[in-house]
Amino acid sequence: MIVEKVLESKALKIKQSPVNSNRASDLGLPCVKYHVLNRTRWQEKALHSVELQDIFDMGNEIERIFIREMQDAGIQIIEQQRAFEWKEYQITGHIDGKVLIDGVVYPFDIKSSSPYVFKSINTLNDLFHGKYGYLRKYPTQLNLYLLMGEHERGVLLFKDKNSGARKEIWMDVDYELGEETLQRAEAINKHVAEGTLPDPINDPMYCDNCPYAHICLPDQMGKEVEVDTTELASWLDRMDAIKATVDEYKELEEMVKHAVEGREKILAGDWFITGKWQERKGYDLPEEIKQKYQTISRFWRKSIKKVKGGD
């Protein structure tokens, strides 16, 4: 009953709340329609799962741990959780804090990450062009705080949720990124004021897990959709329920792959790993020969999206 009661308590935290401004933490998402819906139809936003609430709560705990570690190291932290507002663009947010180093103040924001993501991000370029769209939000958010606070430089601090390892990515104020973000805010505000909706971005990186997909997708389905009444929906529900476990397995598999590559014999705890390089033959044929032997085969390419909210 202990775990069940904890889960019930977590579930009570999951609820919709009004959104009356453009949140700095979200403006890195490029879909203007998402932001307009977030301002005007927040009541219809699909609620996230208890598992995702656990991730949010863990992130808050890691932030507190990281700040305490910094303070224990003698680093001076000021203006923790200070609120910001840029009225002209209806932008609001709050920053984790600022560090005082050699008389200079630098805003910082703390982010927790899975081991695989933690290993893959080392530069701003990794955040802007990485595998996951949500990573783009981090430098955009920090850049807004730099602009609003008239700072020249800030830092993103990352902590691995598994190992506790840390890394920092410094960022100079980016006026071009700032202009792009402010233009997005202006477009959002215009649609909100006029009661209009822009076109969706139609990018799987953002659309597949969008909490407003159930509003956007019906427009794309058309009238000839086939309604399935077999067990297909239950299979998909089960796939969705175990997705987090599968994703974690894939992340660990990728980490192990990189860790053992080039090492012939390893003893790690109860695990003995061996490996060796192998060669695969390939043939670099001229294009005219490739065309001569070209064949065409058919395959069914599928795209599965959840169109209703809920756990």
N, C-alpha and C positions, 0 to 999 in steps of 0.2 A: 504493500500500500504506500510505501514511502515514495517510490518513483512515480506512481500514479498521482499522488497528491502534488508532487513537484510539477508534473506535466500539466495538471489542472491549473496550478498557479500561473505557469507560463502562458497558458492559453488565454487567461484573463487579460494579459498585457496586449494581446493582439486585437486591435480595433482601429477603425478609421477615425481620422480627426481632420478638421478643416485646414485647408492650405490657402493662405491669403497672400502669399508672396512667392517669388522665385527663390528657392533654396540654393544657397551657394554650393552645398554638398551634392546637388543634383544637376547643376547647369552644365556639367561636362557631357551629359547625355545629349546627342545631337538632334533627337526627334522632338520638334517643336510641338507636334500633336500630343505627345506624352505629357509635356509640361502644361499645355492648355487644359487637357483633361484633368490633370492633377489639381489645377486651380478651380475648375468649374464643375467637375463631376467626381470629386473625391469620394463621395458616398458610395460610388459604384466600383471603387478600386478593389481588386481581388485581395483578400486577406492572405498574408503569407502563412506558412506552416509553423508548427511548434518547433520543428527542427531548425528552421531559419531563425526563429526567435532565440534559440539557444546560441546560434552563431553571433547574433547581435549582442546578447548579454555577455558572451565570452569576450567580444571585442571591447566592451566597456570595462571589463575586469582587467584586460591586458593593458588598456590605457592607464588605469590607476597604478598597475604594477610598474609600468615603464616610467611614469612620472616619479614614483617613489624611488626607483633605482637612480634616476637622474639626480634627485635631491640628495640621496645618500652619497652620491659621487661628488657632491659639492657644487653642482651646477645650479645657478640661480634661475628660478622660473618665476615669471610675473604674468599677470593678466590671464590667469587660467579661466577657461570657459567664458571669455568676454564675448558679449553679443555685438554683432555688426549689422548695420542697415545702410543700404545705398538707396535712398528714397527715389531718386530720379529714375532708377531702373527696377524698383520694387524688389530689390535683392536683400535677403536677410541671411544670417548665419551666425555661428559662434565658433571660435577657434580654440583648440585645445590649450594653447598657451604661447608664451614667448620666452626665449632664453636670452640671458644677458651674458655676452662673451666679449671680454676686453672692451667694455664700455659700449658695445654695439648690440642693439636689440634685433633678434631674428624670430619671426613667427614660426611655429612648428605645428604639425598635425601628426597624430599617431594612428597607424593602421596595423591591424593584425592580418595575417595571411596564412594560408595553408603551406605546408612544406614545399610543394611543387611550385606554387606561385612565388613564394619567397625566394627560391633559387633562381627563378627566371627573370626577376626584376633587379637591375643594378644601375640603370640609367633612366633619365626622363624618356628617352626614346622607347625603352622597354614598356613604359607605362602608356605612352601614346599609341604604340603600334603592337601591343601584346595581344595575346590570344583572347583575353577577356575584355569586353567593352567597358565594364564598370571601372577598370583601372584608369581609364581616361578621366574619370571624375576627380581623382586625387590631385593631380597637378592643376587642373582648372580651378578647383576649390581653393587651393593654397594661393594661386595667382590672384584670385579675387581679394583675398585677405591682404596680399602685398599691395594691391592697387588701393584698396579702401584705407589701409593704414599708412600709405606712402612709405613703404619699405622697399629696399632694393633687392633683398635676398631673404629666403626662408628655407626650411628643411622639412622633408617628409621622413618620418621615422617609422620603420617597419619592425615587427616582431613576429617570429615564427611561432605559431600556436602549438606546435609539437615540441620543438627543441628548446624554445625560449631564446634562440639566437636573434641578434639585432642587426640592422643596417640602416644607413641614412643616405638619402638622395637629396642633394642641395639643388635649389632652383633660383635663378635670377628672375626678376620680374620680366614678364613677357608681354609687351604691349600689343603685339599682333594677336596673340591668343586672347588678351583682354578685349580687344576690339571685336573679335569673333564672338566672344561670350556675351558682350553687351548687345551686339546686334541680335543675338538669339533672344535675350531678355526683352528687347524692344518688340520683336516679332510676337513673342508670347503675350506681352501686355496689350498689344494692338488687337489680337484675336480675342482676348478676354474682354476687352472694352467693347468690341463690336459684336460679341456673341457668335463668332465664327470659328470654324475648325479647319486647320491646314491639312494637307495630305499627309498620310503616314510615311515614315522613312523607308519602310519595306526592306529592312536589313535584318537577316536572321540573328545576327550577333546581339541585337537589341530587342527584336520583336518576339523571339521565341519564348522569352521568360517575362515579357511585359505584363504587369498587373492590369493593364487595360486592353489586353489582346481580345477579350470577349466582346469589347465594343468595336474594335477595328476590324476583326476578322469577318463578321457577318457581311460587311461591305465587299469583301473580296471573294466570298464563297459563291455568290450568284444564286440563281433560282433553281439550278439543276442538281443541287447537292443530293446525294443518296443517303438516306437515314438508315443506319445499321442497327438492328434490334437483336443481334446475336451476342455472344460473350465477348466481343471485341473490346467494348468499353471497360469491362472488368479486367481484361488482360492489361490494357493500357494503364488503368488505375494502379495495378500491382507493379508494373514497370516504374511508374512514377514514384511509388512508395519506396522502392529499393534503389532508386537512382543515386541517392547520396552515398550509399555504400559502394556502389559500382564505381562512381566517380573517384572516391577515396582510393579504391583498389588500383585504378588506372594511374592516379597520381603517384602512389607508392611504387607501382611497377616501373614507371618512368624514372623515378629517383634511383631505384635499384639498378636499372639499366645503365645509367650514367656513372653510378658509383663503382660498378664492377668492370666496366669496359677497360681493356688493356691490362688487367690483373689476372695472372694465370691461376693462382691458388690463394684462396682467402678463407680464414676461419673467423666467423662472426657469431659469437655466442654458440648456439647449438647448430649453426648452419655452416656447411662446407661448400664453397663455391669454386668451380673450376671453369676455365674458358680459354679459348685460343682464337686467333684470327683465322678466318677462312676466306677464300677467294671465290667470286662468282664470275663466270665468263659472260661477256656481253659482246654484241656485234654492232658496230657503228656503221650502218649501211647508207649508201647514197640515197637521196630522196626518191630518185626515179625508180630504184629497185624496191624501196618500201611501198611506193604506190602500186607497183605491179602485183604485189602479194597482199594488198590491203583487203581486209574483210570487215563487214559490218554486222554487229550482233545487237540484239535488243535486250534491255534490262529495265526494270521498273524502279524509278527513283522516287522515294517517298519523302514527305515532310509531315511531321506530326506536331501539332500545337494544341495546347490546352485552351479551350475557349470559355471556360467558366472558372470562377474563383473557388476558394475553399481549401481545406487541408488535403 
